[in-house]
C-alpha cells in the first residue's frame, strides 16, 4: 500500500466537501418535503464547513494577518 501525499490528502478533503455541497443542492432541488430540505441543508452545512476547514490555511497565508496586525497579541495583553 502506497502512502498518500499531502497534496492528494487535501485534494480528497476538498473533493469530498464539494461533493457534499453538490449532493445537498440536488436533495434540496428535487425535494417536495420539508424533511428532505432539512437533510439537504445538513449536507450543505457539512460540505461548507469541510471546505472552509480545508481551505483555511491557504486563506490565512494569503491574507497574512501577522503582517497586517503584527502587535495585536501584545496590545491586547497589556490592556
Secondary structure as UniProt FT lines:
FT   HELIX           6..30
FT   HELIX           34..63
FT   HELIX           65..68
FT   TURN            70..71
FT   HELIX           72..78
//
